[in-house]
Amino acid sequence: MRNDYIVRKLYYSFVTVSILSALTATVGMLIDNIIVGRYLGSDALGAMGVVGPVSLLLSAFGNICSGGGTARASQAVGRGDKEQVCRIFTVTMLFAFLAGMTLTAAGLAFTPQITDILGAKGVLKGLTEQYLYGYFLGALPTVMLTALMGFVRIDGSPRLPVICIAVMSVCNIALDLIMVLVLHKGMLGMALATAISYYIAFLTGCSHFTSKRSTLKLVRVRGIAKELSATIVTGAPTAISRISDTLKVMILNNLMVTVVGVGAVTALNVRTQANNIVGALIVGIGQAVIPVVGMFYGEEDRTALRDTLKTTLKMGLVLSGTVALALLIFPSSLTNAFGVADPKIMEMSNTAVRLFAVGMPVALLNAILMNFYQSTGKTGLATVICVLQSLVYTVVMAFILIRPMGSTGVWIAFLLGEVCTLITIVLYVTRRNGNFSLRISACMLLEEEFGGDPKDRLELSIGNSMDEVMSVSTDIYKLGRSHDIDEKMLNEISLCIEEMAGNVVRHAFRPGEKKWFDVLILDKPDSVVVRMRDNGAAFDPWRYINTAGDPGKGERFGIRIIASLASQVDYSRNMGLNVLIIVLNKPAGAKDTDGSDAPGRYLKS
């Protein structure tokens, strides 16, 4: 039987980086909000709330690149198509560059008009306009950094995004303080500091291309329009979620000013920043699904997809529940960070944070399912989830509740938007499957033929010890004999596992550490495929057999025997995993288990 060790370790390697990457397009404005609240006052903090939709807009373009490009690239990784990965990378970065330049030019040309559209009035208008002039100068590196981070994660540098965020944050804080306290440049200086820090972070991210691990490169692409449209369609759900958030905040800003007052806009900004900070946990947990699910979807590994979803839900609910409980008990710990002093605004902000906390687990479930569907080709369903969650349900509820309940009605509307979205997903899954079920396998919505007939697959996990390798090899031999598998083929399967799994134990793992690796044996009409996957140190058996010197001579001989038996042997290093695929052709005239001459199943369990 196969366990979920490899899936858990792979997902965990992505999730921390993914959470931090989720802050990429918003962390600069988050830092600015804190410093503005501390040093420039409540009016300036209100202006930051008005500017919030612009940050979400830049994030939307970045997420088209990061979500769409990474999902498609990870699927190509699962198929073993490295050339396609480079084509997707080239087209994605080209789109990011053009989008960034367009946003910069349009933003600088129409700053006053954009300020009016955002709903800035009175004292907020001048402050908002100042900030926007500087902020749009950073549009290019913001979009390109978000796009780049998705690719370097799946290309052997999963920690680099963390370094980029750290560099950007340190630079932004230092430059903000210089602009405000030393140069007295106010809101314009704050925005310029953010723009400069993003350029520095992007250059830091480009250091990946000097690494030996890097396989990404810009290549000539035929059919750029086709590649670009596929990337945009795949990344659309994440981008539409950000665009919907942008529209939602703009609508609610105007609604709050009209019905409740300017102070409510400041409270809404605190709630928005809570979503940017704490919500990055939800977004990051969900987005870590994209590369992992994308690769396993490309491999058509149904079991790994189920284990990924199970791992994500289990970890996500524990983390989001813990953070939500802390916010429920100590909401002022967040509102105080933004320097809110007015008691009335403080009360509204604390209520907003508490209701945000109540909705966190539900928002997490929606985010995980949306990203799973996005990564498995169901972009239409993922897009509908985004629009309902991020815009429709919340805005409708806000219009209904704001007049009888004031600002509290808006905070409740956010919660109801999440709940209604989850109910909609459950109803869709029930209708699609023809019966009500909350099992993970039912929620995946995979086609019946996906991954082939389960009776043709044998999946197991082996602990990293030679005793377990030999035991599994013997068990497979006994299983095959009990089902009349051809003797020659059975010997070859057993030999492949014994030799290659033995090399994994000896070379990929350090002595004494307890790990597991997965083995899949897939019966096809004309061949049997053996696939081994482990998360140990990189070990390419074909480079190893060409290594000079006597040590390991016997092991090399065993690898050469496997190479002579197999019709195809492929090794790749995918997202920190060693993947070895061996294809063994069936002997001519082999009998199926029912005695027929037609090529049939060799594995019956």
N, C-alpha and C positions, 0 to 999 in steps of 0.2 A: 504494500500500500504506500501511496505517496503522501508525505506530509507537506505543511506549508512553510517550512523553514526558509527555503530559497526566496519565496515570494515575500515573506515578512522582512527578511534582511534587505532585499532589493528596495521594497517600498520605504523602509526606514531610512535608507541611504538618500532617498529623494525628499522626504517630507520636510525636514528641517530647512533645507535649502529652498524648497518650494514655498514655505511660509514666508521666509525672508524675501524671496523673489516677488511674492505677491505685493510686497510693499514698494517694489522698485519705482513705480510711477507715482506713488503717493507719499512716500516717506519724506521727500523734500518739503512738500507742503505741510506735512504733519509737524516737522521740526519748526517750520515757519510759524505754524499756529501756536505752538507752545511759547516761542520767543515773542511773538506779537502780543499774546495775551499777557505776558509778563512785563513787557517794556513799552508797548504802544497803546494799550488800553482796550476797552470793550468795543468801541466803534471800529477799531482796526481788526479786532477778532471777528466782528460781524461781517466786515468786508471780505475776510478770508473765507467765511461761509458762503458768501455770494460767488466767490471765485471757484469754489469746490467743483462745480460741474465741468470746468475746463480741465482740471486734473483728471477727472473721470473720462473725459473725452480723449485725452492723450493716452490714458490707460487702455481705452477701447482699441485704438489703433495698434498699440503695443501688443495687446492680447490677441488680435487677429494674427499677428506674426508669431507670437509665442505659443498660443493655443493651437492654431492651425498648422503652423510649420512644424512644431514639435510633435504633434499627433501624427502627421503624415510621415515625418522622418523616422519616428520610432516604429511605425508599421513597416517601413522599408528596412529598418534594422532587423526586425523579426523575420522578414523574408530573406535577409542576407544580401540586400541590394545596396551596397555602399555608394555606387554611382548615383543612384536615385537620391540618396541622402544629400549628396553634394549639390545636385540640381535643385532640390527643395531649399537648401540653405541659400544658394545664390539668388533664387527668385524672391525668397522671403526678405533677405537683407536689402535687395534692390527696392522692394515695395516699402520697407521701413524707411529707407533714405528718402524716397520720393514723398511719402506721407509726411515725414518730419519737415522737409523743406516747404511743402505746401502749407502745412499748419503754421509754420513760422511766418511765411509771407502773408497769408490771409490774416493771421492774428495781429500782426503789426499794422497792416493796412486798415483794419476795421475795428481797432480797439474801442473807440467810443460807442460804435454801434453794438458791439458784443456786450459792453457794460450795460447798455440799456436793455438788451435782450435778457440778461441775467437778472434783471429786476433791481439793480442798485439805485437807490433813491436818496436824496438829501445828502447828509454827510458821508454816506457810504459810497456815493458815486465817485468822488475824486480819489478816495483811497483805493477803490477797486481798479480804477483805470491805471493808476500808478503801478500797481502790482502786475497787472496784465501785460504792460509794456515789457517789463523785464522777464516775466515768466515765459512768454512766447519765444524769447530768444533761446530757451532751453528745450523747445519742443523736439528738435532733431535728436539730440543725445538721449532724451527720455524715451522716445519710441525705439530707437536703435538699441539702447541698452536692454530694454524689455525683450526685444526680439532675440538678441544675442544670448541672453542668459538661458533661454530655453534650449538652445543648441549645445552650449558648452556643457550643460548638465548631462546630456546623453552621449557626449563625446569624450568622456574620461576626466572631466574637471568639475565634479559635482560641488566642490567647496568654493570654487571661484566666485559664484554669485554672492556668497556670504562676504567674501573679501571686498567685492565691489560695493556692496551696500555699506559695509563698515567704513570704507574709504570715503564714500559719498557723504555719509552722515557726519563724520569728523570734519570734513572740509566745509560742509554746509553750516554746521554749528559755529565753527571758527569764523567763517566769512560773514554769517548773519550778525554775530556780535560786533565784528569790526565795522560792518556797514551801519549798524544802529547806534552803537555806543561811541565809536571813534569818528566815523565819517558823517554821521547823522543824515543818512540817505533815506531813512524811513522805509515805506513800503516798496519803493522802487529798488532800493538797495537790497532788501530781503529777497526779492525775486531774482535779481542779478546774481546773488550769492548762490541761490538754488541752481540757476542755469550753469554757472561755472562748475559747481560740484558734480553735476551730471556729466559734463564733458570729461572731467578727471576720472569718474567712475567708468565711463565707456572705454577710455584709453587703457584703464586697468584691466577691463574684460578682454581687450584685444591681446593681452599677454598670453592668452591660451594658444595662440597660433605659433608661439615660439616653443611650445611644449612638444616633446617627442610623442605624447599621447594623441596629439591632434591629428584627425583625419579629415577635418573640414577644409574645403578649399572652394574658391570661386571658379566656376567652370562655365564654358559656353553652353547655353541652353537653347534647344530648338523647341518651338511651341511655348514661348514664355506665357502667352495669354492663357493657354490651357492649364499650365502649372499654377499660375497665379490664381485663376478662378477656383481651382481645387483647394488651394490653401485658404483662400478667403471663405469659401463655403464651409470648410472644416473648422476654421476659427471663428465663424460667425456667431455661434452661441455665446462664447465668452465675450466677444466684442459687443454683441447686442445687449448683453447683461450690463456692461459698462455704459453703453449709450442710454439704455433704459434708466439706469441709475442717474445719469446726467439729467435726463428729462424730468425724472421724478423730483430731484432736488430743486430744479428750476421751478417746477409747478408748485411744490410745497413752500419754497421761499416766498413766492408771490402770494400764496394763500395765507401763509402765516403773517406776513406784513399787513395784509388787508384785514384779516379777521382778528388776529391776536395782538400784533404790534411788533416793532423792531426787536425788542428783547427776545421774542420767540425765535427769531432768526438765529440769534447767538446760541440759544439752547439747541436748535436744530443742527447748528454747526458742531456743537459738542457731541451730539448723537452721531453725526456723520463721521467725525474723527474717531469716535469709539468704534465705529464700523471699520474705519481704515486701520486702526491699531489692532483691536481684538478680533475684528472681522477677518484680518489677514490670516488668523489661525484657521478659520473656516475655509477661506479661499485657498490657502496653501495646502491644507489637507485634501481638499477636492482636486486641486490642480496637480498634486503629486500622482494622482491616478492617471493622468494623461500619458506620460511616457511609458509607465509600467504596463498599463492596459494596452496601449498602442502596440508595444512590442509583442505581448502575448496574443493580441488579436491577429497580428501579422503571422504569427506561428500557428494560429488556429488551436490554441491551447485552452480548451474550455475549463479544465481543472484549475489552471493558474489564474484565469479570469475570476472564477468563483472565489478562490483564496484571496485574491487582491481586494475584492469588494468586501469580503468578510473582515480582513485585516484592517481596512480603512474605516469601516463602520465601528468596529470594536475600539480602536485607538481614538478615533475622532469623537465618539460619544463620551469617552472617559475624560479626554482633555477639555472638550467644550463644556461638559457638565461641571468640571472643577472650576474653570474660569468663570462660568455663569454664576456659580454659587458665590464666588468671591465678589463679583460685581453687585450681586443682590445685597450682600451684607455691607460692602464698602463702596457705594457708588461715588461718593465725594472724592475718593482717591484719584479718580479719573478727571472729574470736573475741576478739582483744584489744580491739576497739572496745567490747565489752560488759563489760569489766573482769573477765573470768574469770581467777582466780588459781590455783585448785586444779589441780595438775598432772594428776590423773586426769580431772577434768572437761574440762580443756583438750585432753587426748588424744582423749576421746570426741567433743568438739565439732569438732576438726580433721578427724577421720575422717568425721563427718557432713557437713561442708562439702565435702570432696573428692568424696564420692559424690553429693552434690547437684549438683556441677559436672559430673560425668560424665553425669548425666541431663538436663542443660539443653537440648541440641539436640533430644532426643526429646520433652521436654515442650513445646518451642516448636512442633514439628510438630503435636502434638495440639491445642494452643491455637489455632493458626491455622485448622486444619480445623474445629474446634468452632465458632469464631466465624463462619467462612464459611457453614457449614450453618445456623447460627442466623439469619444475615442473609438467607438465601435460602429461608426458610420451612420448613426441615427441623428443626423444634424437637425432635421426638421423637428423631431421630438424635443431635442435639447434646446432649440431656439424657442419653441412654445413655452417650455418651462421657464426660460430666462425672462421672457416678456411678461408672463403672468406674475412671476415672483417679484421681479424688479420694478414693474411699472403698474400694470393694470389693476391687480387686486388692491395694492396699497393705496394708489391714488383714489380709486373709487371709494374705498373705506374712509379715507381721510376727508373727502368731500361730505360724506354722510355724517361723520362723527365730530368734525371740528366745531360746528356751531353749538351743539348741545353740550360738548365736553371740553371745548377749548383745545389747548396744546396737548392735553392728555389723550384726546381723541385721535390725534395724529400718531402719537407713540403706540397706541393700541392698533391703529391701522397697519403699521409696520408688522406687528405680530400676526394679525389676521391674514396679511398677505402671504406670510410664510406657511401658515396652517392651511389656507385654501389651496396653495400650490401643491403641498404634499397630498392633500385629499384628491386633487386632480390627477396626480401621478398614479396613486393607488387605483383609482377608477379606470384609468387607461390600461394599466397592467392587467387588471381583472378582465376587462373587455378583450384585450389582445390574447390572453391565455385561455379565455373561456371559462375561467373559474377564479374564485377569490383565493389568493395565497400570498403570504408575506415572506415566503422562503427566498433566499438569495438567488437560487437558480431560476426561480420564476421571474424575479425582478430584472434579470439580465437581458431578457427578451432576445436571446440568440436563436437563430434558425435551427431547426432540428438536425439538418445535415452538417451544421458547423462542427468542424473537427473530426468528422467521420463517425462511423458506427462504433460505439463503446466496446462492442465485442471484438473489434479488431485492434484494440489498444491494451497494452499492459503498462501501467504506470507504477513506479515504486521509488522510494527514497532509500539511499544506502548511507549508513554512518561511515565516517572516514577511518576505517580500520580494515586491514587485509582479511581478518577473520570474517567480517560482514560481507566483504566482496566475494570471498570464496563460497560463503553460505548462500548468497543470492544466486550466484552462478549455478550452484548445485540445484537449488530450488527450481530455477527456470528449466534446467535440463529435465528434472522429474516431471514438471508440469507439461512440458512438450511431449515427453514419452507417453504420458497418460492420454494425450489427445492425438496420437499417431502423427506427430510432426515429422517431416522428412529428417532422417538421421544426419545427413550432411549439413543441412541448414541449421539444425539444432546445435550441432557442434560449433558452427561458425558464430551463431548468436552468443553462445556461452563463452567462446574464446574471446570475442570482442569485448564483452562486459568484463571478463576476468583481466584481460591485458590493459584495456584503456581505463577502467575504473581503478585498477591498481596504480597506474601512473598518476591519476588524480590524487589518490591518497598519499603517494610518495612525494609528489612535487608541488601540488597546489595548496596543500595545507601544512602548517607547522606541526611538528610532533607534539602530541599531548593535547591539542585543542580539539574539542568536540564539535564537529560540524556534520552537515548532511549534503548530499548531492542527489539530483534527480535523474532517473533513467526512464526513458519512454521507448517502448518497442511497438512499432506500428506496422501492422500487416496490410500490405497493398496487393493488388492482383498479381503483379509480376515481381515484387521485391518485398523485403523486410527492411524497415528503417529503424536504426538504433540511434537515439539522441541522448547525449549526456550533458547536464548543465550543472555548473558549480560556481560558487562565489569566492573561490580561493585565489591565490596569486596567479597571474597570467602564466599559462603553460601551453605553448604551441607544440604538439608532438612532432610536427614535420620539421620545425627548426631544430628540435632536440635530436632527432636521429641524424642530422647533418653536423652535429657538434663534434669537433675533433677530440680525441683522447679516448682512453680505455674505460673510465668510470661509466657505468650504466650501459655497457655494451650489450648485456643480455636483454635489458629493457628495450633498447633500440631494435634488437632482433625481433622481439615480439611485436613492436609497432610495424615493422616492415612486413611481417606475416599478415597482419590485419590489412595493410595497404594492398597486398597482393590478392587478398580474398575479395575485397570490396570493389564495387563498380564505381563508387563515388565516396570520397572522404573530404569533409569540409570542417575547418576550424575557424572560429571567429571569437572576438572579444567584444561582447555587446553590453554596454552599460554596466561594466564591472563584473560581468559573468563570462566564464569560459563556456562556449557552446561547441560541442563536437557532434557532427552528424555522419553516420556511416550507413551506406546503402548496400545491401547484399541482394544480388539477383537470385531469384528462385531457380532451382535446377529445372531443366527442360523435362516436361512429362511428369512433373510432381503431382501427386494425388491430393485432392482436397480431403478434408476429414470425413466427407460422406462417400469417398471412394471415386468421385468423378474426376475426369481428366482436366476439367477447366481450372484455371488458376483460382484459388480460393483462400480461405482464411487459415492462417497458421496458428493464430492465438485464440483459444477458447477458454474463457474463465467462468 
